């Protein structure tokens, strides 16, 4: 069941008790996103530090301004996300715009998907056109969550601190949807049929066909077809259709 009562809020003193309980639940597990590692015994100081990060004040070397959001339901803190306002070279390589985590007792109920969707909305309000979201390849839950929120696998690298493979996804701006095939407009998530004849991929729209140079990219999560003009499609093997993922400018 979708967590309809949950909402995204900015950090607030009203959630001090719930925040402490959240941290206790995490125990010794690695905390995501990184602001959960900030000292919280002086809760007012924590709120100020989070506000400073959001306003670009007292940012440590190597970090960038970022906004922290709390997902709450019935007065309880159930998830935390962090949105970097822009990326430096280090974070662009491995880190991305969005990091998030869900309270252990609230996992498996769709809160992660909702938290990411709401954080993506905040990124759009900050005019971030291409949102980079990274996760470890073996974190299947995160992979599904990113893809279900429009993420398209862009590349894979080895992590900075281990040999684990990091997958780098991009969520394209829906306003970058392009017009294809005699003016037919296609949006992210739309499904189209296609033919693969004489080595050329042709996808069939309502009023004609579209064909352009393309590249096949095979990932663990499936096959992507990337056309020369930036259009990206995922091949859905279940019904042999192409699913529009967005377009790079």
N, C-alpha and C positions, 0 to 999 in steps of 0.2 A: 504494500500500500504506500502510495506516495506521501511523504511528510509535508502535507499542505500547510500545517500550522507553523512551520519553521520560517524564520525570517533572518535576514542579514542585517547586522547592526555594527556600529563602530564600538571600539572598546569603551567600557563605561564602569564607573565605580560600583554600580548596582549589582554587578556580577562577580564581586570579589569572592563570596563564599563558593559559588559554583565553579569559578576558575580554580580555586584551591583544590576542590574535589576532582576536577578534570586532571590536574597535574598528578594527584595521588593515584588516579586510575592508570595513568601512563606508566607508572612504576619505573622500571629500568629500561624500557624500550626507547629507541631513538625517537626524538621528538620532531615532528613536522607540523607547520613550517618553523623556520629558525627562530622567530621571536618567542616561541614557547621555552627557549633556553634562557631568556632574560630572567634576572632575579625578580621575584614577585612578592617577597615578604613585605616590602614597602609598596603597597598596591598603587598608591597615588603616583609614586615615582615611575612605576611601570607604565601607567596610563600616559604620563608625560613623555616617556621615552618612545612609546609607540606613536604618539602625536608628532614628536620631533622627526621621526623617520618619515612620516607621511608628508611633512612640510619641508623636508630636505635640510633639517637642522641637526648639527652634531653627528653627521654621518661618518662612521669609521672608514678608514682607507680600504678600498676594495669593494665597498658596499655602494648601493645606489638608493635613492629615495624609494620608499615602498609603503603601501597602505595595508594595515592588518584589519581583517573583518572577522566578526564572530557570528556564527550561526546559532541562534537560540530558539528554543521551543518551550513554551510554558515557563519562562523565566530561568531555564537551565541552559548552560553553555554546552553545545553538542558538537561543535566543529569550529576550526580556525583555518583561515586562509590568509595568504600574504600575496599581494600584487606589486611587483616591481614596476615602477613607472617607465623605466627604460632599461636597456641592457648594456653593460660594458662588455669588453671582449671576453673576459673570463667567464662571466655569467651566460653570455650568448653561446659559448662553447658547451657549457654544462651548468644547468641551473634553470634557465628560462624565466618567464614572467610570473608564473603562478606556482605556489607551493601550498599544500593543504593537508589537513589531517582531521580525523573524526574520533571522538571520544570512544574508547574501547567498548563500553556498554551500549553504544548506539550504532555500531557497525552492522552492515548487512541489511540496512533498512532504507537504502537509497539516499541517505544524507550526503554522501560523498558526491554523487552525481549532481544533486541540487546545489551543493556548496560551490562546485566548480562552475555550474551554469550561472549562478548569481555573480560569481567573481568575474566571469567573462563579461557579463553585462556591465560591471563596474569598469572593466578595461575599455569597453566601447565608449563609456562616458568620458574616459580620459583620452579618447581619440587614438588608442592603440590599434592600428589596423591589422597587423599580423601578430597574433599572440603565440609565443613560443612556450610549449609545455613539455618538460622532459621527465622521464621516469626510467627506472631500471627495466630491462627487457623481461626479466623473470617475475616482475610484479604484475601478474595477469589482471588483477582487479583494477589497478591504476590504468593499464592499457585499455581495458574495456571502457572505463570511465572517460578517458580522454577521447577515444574514438566516438563514443556516443554523444559527446559534446561538440562534434565537428572536427576533431583533430585528425590531421593527415600526416602519416609518417613521412618525415623529410629525410632523415639520415640516422645512422647508428654509429656510435663511437665507444671507445673504452673510457670508463670513468677516470676522474682525476686521481682518486685515492685508492682505487682497486682495479682489478681486471674485469669487473662486471661491465656488461654492455649497457650503455645508456641509449635509449631511443629518444629522438628529438622530433616532436610533433609540432605542427603549425595549424592554428585555427584561423582561417582566412576571414576577412571582413565580408559579411553577407552583401554589402553594398558593392563589392567587387564582382558579383555575379555578372556574367556576360551574356550577350545575345548571340544565339547560334541559329543556323538553319532557317533562312528566310524570315528572320525577325522573331523567332520563337524565343521567349525568355525562359531561362532555366535557372532554378534556384538550388542552393545546397540541400542535398537529400533527395532531389528528384531522381527518378529512375528512368533510364532510356534503354531501348533495345539497340542491338548493334550487329553488324556483319563483319567478319574478318576474312576478306577475300583478297587474293593476290598479295598477301603480306601487308595489306593496308587496312587499318581499323576505320570503320565508318559507323557512326552512331546515327540512328534513325530517329528523327524528331517528328513533329506533327505534320510539317509541310515540306518535307524534303530530307536531304541527308547532309551530313557535315563530315569532312575528312581533312586532316592536316597532318603534318609531320608529328610523330609521337615517339615516346620511349616507354618500354615496359620496365617496371621496377618490381622485383619480387622481394617481399619481406615475410617475416614469420607470421604477420597478421593478415597477409593476403597479397594480391597483385594490384598494383597501381598503374594506370595509364596516364602519362603526362604529355599533353599536346604542346606544340611549339609556342602557342599563344598563352601558355600558363594554365590552361584548363586541366584539372586533375579529377580523375574518375577512379573509383574502386570497383574492381570486378567482383560481383557477387556470384560465386560459383553455384549457389543454391538454385537460382533461377536464370543464370547466365545473362544477367543484365548489368549495365554500368550505372553506378550511383555517383552523382556529381558531388565532389568534395570541396569545391571552391576554385579560386584562380589566383595566381600570383600576378602582381602588377608587372 
